[in-house]
Amino acid sequence: MVHPVSPLAPKSYPDLPEIGGVRFATAEAGIRYKGRTDVLLAVFDPETVVAGVLTRSKCPSAAIEWCRDKLAGGKARALVVNSGNANAFTGIKGRESVALTAQIAAKAVGCREDEVFLASTGVIGEPLDARKFEGVLDRLAGALVASPWMEPAKAIMTTDTFPKLATASVEIDGVEIQISGIAKGSGMIAPDMATMLSFVFTDMPIAAPVLQTLLAKHNQTSFNAITVDSDTSTSDTLLAFATGKAQGIDAIVSLDDPRAETFGAALGDVLFDLAMQVVRDGEGATKFVSVTVTGATSDKSADTIARAIADSPLVKTAIAGEDANWGRIVMAVGKAGEPADRDKLRIAFGDIVVARAGERSPDYSEEAASAYMKGEELEISVDLGLGDGTATIYTCDLTHGYIDINGSYRS
């Protein structure tokens, strides 16, 4: 089923530059969908390093287990992604499938099997027939290109209504470094590491352990700071590949190198951009919402409370109905299990303070609040008045569209 493009979709897409040492191709393998691409093969030049963060779900997909095992090697030559089938909860068949996929890819690319990284997204519980990759990956290996990036972004989509791409450049030692990424995600989004699938590529020469640390750090304020429906995927995968092809620059081999922070900030920009696009494509979403909690006893406490608000079906449906129901915010704060004082709470929608000191604000205007809630982009802020802890979580509303999409997901 094809769903209408989200009203929060970007009006235009960035033109991602070529990344030295990265080439890719896509194909229709008929894994689940008909009449659209569903396989991506990306190939990297020798000495490309890889880093990644993977779902902490206790029921991970076979591809997650494969990547977790191979990340320790720190090197990558190929990435194979399929959509339509998550290859999760598929037992020994799933493990045999990833092994065969890696074998087919390694032969097609001309590399070792432990240099192949895999990701799958789609329906859970259905075996993935890796034999569908036979021939397909051979053809793709002979048709690799360095651009445009739109086709890879489309090939990894499932219920997404638009492709997600982001790019940034940063000058380091007089050399312009490129960082580009693609992502997919629309539902089952409450990452406990990353989003459902996201892949970032750079020509920066950098050691794998440094890239790993920077990726994990900036993931916390991007993919780990979003939620659509409070559900963490079995397949959450964020992988970063650094080819080192930028010329005239020494590699970053230590976090003590001041260039690491400069590069990390640009990497963080790409991750944040992709994560926000995932929220904007939340299944059935019509509102993009940021929830900021301040004055908590710690940042961790603020994060817990912000998530309680952002994940609340009552809060999210009120937003969908354009109802400035601050009572539901109070409810979510109270249920979070974190330190809070009813009589110190301050709640605002945008610049409109709706509650303070344990009751409705004396200058509260229902008319002004209702008018604000009609916007597509909303800010909810809560100050607890207890300390210096802060956190922001990004979410969307919950509409009938979410039920329509998920009620027929397998049909």
C-alpha positions in Angstrom: 0.0 0.0 0.0 1.3 3.4 -0.9 0.6 6.1 1.7 0.3 9.9 1.0 3.5 11.8 1.5 3.7 13.3 5.0 2.6 17.0 5.2 5.8 17.5 7.2 8.0 16.3 4.3 10.8 18.6 3.1 9.9 20.8 0.2 13.2 19.9 -1.5 16.1 17.4 -1.2 19.8 18.1 -0.8 22.1 17.2 -3.7 24.6 15.0 -1.9 28.2 15.1 -3.2 30.1 12.1 -4.3 32.2 10.6 -1.5 35.6 9.4 -2.6 35.8 5.6 -2.2 32.0 5.0 -2.1 30.0 3.6 -4.9 26.5 2.0 -4.9 23.7 0.5 -6.9 20.1 -0.6 -6.3 17.8 -3.3 -7.7 14.4 -4.9 -7.5 14.8 -8.4 -6.0 11.1 -9.0 -5.2 11.8 -9.6 -1.5 8.3 -8.3 -0.6 7.5 -5.3 -2.8 6.7 -5.3 -6.5 7.6 -2.5 -8.9 10.2 -0.8 -6.7 13.8 -1.2 -5.6 14.4 -3.2 -2.4 18.1 -3.9 -2.4 21.1 -1.6 -2.0 24.7 -2.6 -2.5 27.4 -0.1 -1.4 31.0 -0.9 -2.1 34.0 0.8 -0.4 37.6 1.1 -1.4 40.2 -0.9 0.6 41.1 0.4 4.1 37.6 1.9 4.7 36.9 1.9 8.4 33.5 1.3 10.0 31.8 2.1 13.2 28.2 1.5 14.4 25.6 1.5 17.1 23.0 -1.2 17.1 19.7 -1.9 18.8 19.7 -3.0 22.4 16.6 -5.0 21.8 16.7 -8.4 23.4 15.1 -9.8 20.2 17.6 -8.5 17.6 17.5 -9.5 13.9 20.0 -11.8 12.4 21.7 -8.9 10.6 22.2 -7.1 13.9 24.0 -10.1 15.3 26.2 -10.3 12.2 27.1 -6.6 12.3 27.8 -6.7 16.0 30.3 -9.5 15.5 32.0 -7.9 12.5 32.3 -4.3 13.9 35.2 -5.4 16.1 37.3 -5.8 12.9 36.9 -2.1 12.1 37.1 -2.5 8.3 34.4 -2.7 5.6 34.3 -3.3 1.9 30.6 -3.7 1.3 27.1 -3.0 2.7 24.0 -4.9 1.6 20.6 -3.6 2.7 17.2 -5.0 1.9 13.7 -3.7 2.6 10.5 -5.6 3.0 11.8 -8.4 5.3 13.6 -7.7 8.7 15.0 -11.2 8.9 14.2 -11.0 12.6 12.8 -13.9 14.8 13.8 -16.3 12.1 15.9 -18.7 14.1 18.7 -20.7 12.5 17.2 -19.9 9.0 18.0 -16.2 9.7 21.6 -16.9 10.6 22.0 -19.1 7.6 20.5 -16.3 5.5 22.9 -13.6 6.6 25.9 -16.0 6.2 24.8 -16.8 2.6 24.1 -13.1 1.8 27.6 -12.2 3.0 29.1 -15.0 1.0 27.3 -13.9 -2.2 28.3 -10.2 -1.6 31.9 -11.0 -0.9 32.2 -13.0 -4.1 30.6 -10.2 -6.1 32.7 -7.5 -4.6 36.0 -9.4 -4.2 36.4 -9.1 -0.5 36.3 -11.2 2.7 32.9 -12.1 4.1 33.8 -10.4 7.4 34.2 -7.1 5.5 30.5 -7.3 4.4 27.9 -5.5 6.6 24.2 -6.3 6.4 20.9 -4.6 7.4 17.4 -5.7 6.8 14.1 -3.9 7.5 10.4 -4.9 7.1 8.2 -7.6 8.4 9.3 -9.6 11.4 9.1 -13.4 11.6 9.3 -14.3 7.9 12.4 -16.1 6.7 14.5 -14.1 4.2 15.5 -16.2 1.2 19.1 -15.1 0.5 19.1 -17.0 -2.8 17.2 -13.9 -4.1 20.5 -12.1 -3.9 22.2 -14.5 -6.2 22.8 -12.8 -9.6 21.4 -9.6 -8.3 24.5 -8.6 -6.3 26.7 -9.7 -9.2 24.8 -7.4 -11.5 24.9 -4.5 -9.0 28.7 -5.0 -8.5 29.0 -4.3 -12.2 26.8 -1.2 -12.2 28.3 0.8 -9.3 28.1 4.6 -9.4 29.1 7.4 -7.0 25.9 9.4 -7.5 23.0 10.4 -7.3 22.1 9.3 -3.7 18.4 9.4 -4.2 18.1 5.8 -5.4 19.9 4.3 -2.3 17.7 6.4 -0.1 14.6 5.1 -1.8 15.7 1.4 -1.9 15.8 1.2 1.9 12.3 2.6 2.5 9.4 0.6 3.9 6.4 2.6 5.2 8.4 5.8 4.7 6.6 8.4 2.6 9.7 10.2 1.5 13.4 9.4 1.2 15.8 10.8 3.9 19.1 12.4 2.9 21.5 14.8 4.6 24.9 16.2 4.0 27.5 18.5 5.6 31.0 19.6 4.8 33.6 20.9 7.1 37.1 22.4 6.5 39.9 20.7 8.4 43.5 21.6 7.8 42.5 23.5 4.7 40.8 20.4 3.2 37.0 20.2 2.7 35.7 17.0 4.3 32.4 15.6 3.1 29.9 13.7 5.2 26.7 12.4 3.7 24.0 10.0 5.0 20.7 8.3 4.3 18.1 6.9 6.6 14.8 5.2 6.7 12.2 5.1 9.5 8.6 6.0 10.0 7.1 3.7 12.6 8.4 1.5 15.4 10.6 4.5 16.3 11.8 4.9 19.8 15.5 4.2 19.2 17.5 2.7 21.9 20.7 3.5 20.0 19.8 4.8 16.5 16.9 4.7 14.1 15.6 1.7 12.1 18.3 2.1 9.5 20.8 4.9 8.8 24.1 4.9 6.9 26.6 7.7 6.9 29.6 8.0 4.7 32.7 10.3 4.8 36.1 10.7 3.1 37.7 11.7 6.4 40.8 9.7 7.3 40.0 8.6 10.9 40.7 5.6 13.1 37.8 3.3 13.7 37.8 3.7 17.5 37.7 7.5 17.2 34.8 7.3 14.7 33.0 4.8 17.0 33.2 7.2 20.0 32.1 10.2 18.0 29.2 8.3 16.4 27.9 7.0 19.7 28.2 10.5 21.3 26.3 12.3 18.6 23.8 9.5 18.3 22.6 10.4 21.8 21.4 13.8 20.8 20.0 12.8 17.4 18.5 9.3 16.9 18.4 8.5 20.6 16.4 11.8 21.1 13.4 10.9 18.9 10.2 8.9 19.3 7.2 8.3 17.1 5.4 5.5 19.0 7.6 4.4 21.9 8.5 1.1 20.2 12.2 0.1 19.6 12.9 -1.9 16.5 14.6 -5.3 16.4 16.6 -3.9 13.5 17.9 -0.5 14.6 21.2 0.0 12.8 23.4 3.1 12.4 26.6 2.5 10.5 29.3 5.0 9.6 31.9 4.4 6.9 35.1 6.5 6.5 37.1 5.9 3.3 40.0 8.2 4.2 40.1 9.4 0.6 40.3 13.1 1.4 43.7 14.3 0.1 46.3 16.3 2.0 45.2 15.6 5.5 46.5 13.4 8.3 44.3 10.9 9.9 42.6 11.6 13.2 43.9 8.8 15.4 43.0 10.1 18.9 40.1 11.9 20.6 42.7 14.3 22.0 43.2 15.6 18.5 41.2 18.9 18.5 40.1 18.1 14.9 38.1 15.2 16.3 35.7 17.7 17.9 35.4 19.7 14.7 34.7 16.6 12.6 32.3 15.2 15.3 30.2 18.4 15.2 29.7 18.1 11.5 28.9 14.4 11.9 26.4 15.3 14.5 24.7 17.8 12.2 24.1 15.0 9.6 22.8 12.6 12.2 20.4 15.3 13.7 19.1 16.2 10.3 18.3 12.6 9.4 16.7 11.9 12.8 14.4 15.0 12.5 13.3 13.7 9.0 12.4 10.4 10.6 10.1 12.2 13.1 8.6 14.3 10.3 7.7 11.0 8.5 6.2 9.5 11.6 3.3 7.2 10.5 0.2 9.4 10.2 2.0 12.4 11.6 0.7 15.9 11.0 2.6 17.8 13.7 6.3 18.0 14.5 6.8 18.5 18.3 9.8 19.2 20.5 9.5 18.5 24.2 12.0 20.3 26.4 12.3 19.7 30.1 14.4 22.0 32.3 15.0 22.4 36.0 15.2 18.7 36.6 17.5 17.1 39.3 19.7 15.7 36.5 19.9 15.5 32.7 18.9 11.8 33.0 15.8 12.7 35.0 14.9 15.4 32.5 15.2 12.9 29.7 13.0 10.4 31.4 10.3 13.0 32.0 10.5 14.4 28.4 10.1 10.9 27.0 7.1 10.3 29.3 5.5 13.4 27.7 6.6 12.6 24.1 5.4 9.0 24.3 2.1 9.6 26.0 -0.8 8.6 23.7 -3.0 11.1 25.6 -0.6 13.9 24.9 0.0 12.9 21.3 -3.7 12.6 20.5 -4.5 16.0 22.1 -1.8 17.5 19.9 -3.4 15.8 16.9 -6.7 17.4 17.9 -5.0 20.8 18.3 -6.1 20.8 21.9 -3.9 22.7 24.3 -4.6 20.2 27.1 -1.9 21.0 29.5 -3.5 18.6 32.1 -2.1 15.7 30.0 1.4 17.2 30.3 0.9 17.3 34.1 -0.2 13.7 34.0 2.9 12.6 32.1 5.3 14.5 34.4 3.6 12.9 37.4 3.8 9.3 36.0 7.4 9.5 35.0 8.7 8.3 38.4 11.2 11.1 38.6 11.5 13.9 41.2 8.9 16.6 40.5 7.0 19.1 42.6 3.5 19.9 41.5 3.6 23.4 42.9 6.8 24.3 41.1 5.8 23.2 37.6 5.8 25.7 34.7 4.3 24.5 31.4 4.3 26.4 28.1 3.2 25.8 24.5 5.6 27.9 22.5 5.7 31.3 24.3 2.3 30.8 25.9 2.6 29.9 29.6 -0.4 27.7 30.3 0.4 26.6 33.9 2.6 27.7 36.7 3.0 27.3 40.5 0.7 24.2 40.5 -2.3 25.7 38.7 -3.5 27.3 35.5 -1.6 30.5 34.7 -3.7 33.6 35.7 -3.1 35.1 32.3 -3.9 32.0 30.3 -5.7 32.5 27.1 -7.6 29.5 25.6 -7.9 31.4 22.4 -4.2 32.1 22.0 -3.3 28.5 23.0 -5.7 27.0 20.6 -4.4 29.2 17.8 -0.9 28.1 18.5 -1.8 24.4 18.4 -2.9 24.7 14.8 0.7 25.1 13.7 2.6 22.2 12.1 5.7 22.7 14.3 5.1 22.9 18.1 7.3 23.4 21.2 6.3 22.1 24.6 8.4 23.2 27.5 8.2 22.1 31.1 10.3 23.6 33.9 10.4 21.6 37.1 12.2 24.2 39.3 14.3 21.6 41.0 17.8 21.7 39.5 19.9 22.2 36.4 18.9 19.0 34.4 17.8 19.5 30.9 16.7 17.4 27.9 14.9 17.7 24.6 13.0 14.9 22.9 11.5 15.2 19.4 8.2 13.5 18.5 5.0 13.8 16.5 1.3 13.6 17.0 -0.8 10.4 17.0 -3.6 10.3 14.4 -6.0 7.8 12.8 -3.4 7.5 10.1 -1.1 5.6 12.4 -3.8 2.9 13.0 -4.6 2.8 9.2 -0.9 2.1 8.4 -0.2 -0.5 11.1 -3.6 -2.2 11.0 -2.8 -3.3 7.5 1.0 -3.6 7.6 1.2 -7.3 6.7 -1.7 -7.3 4.3 
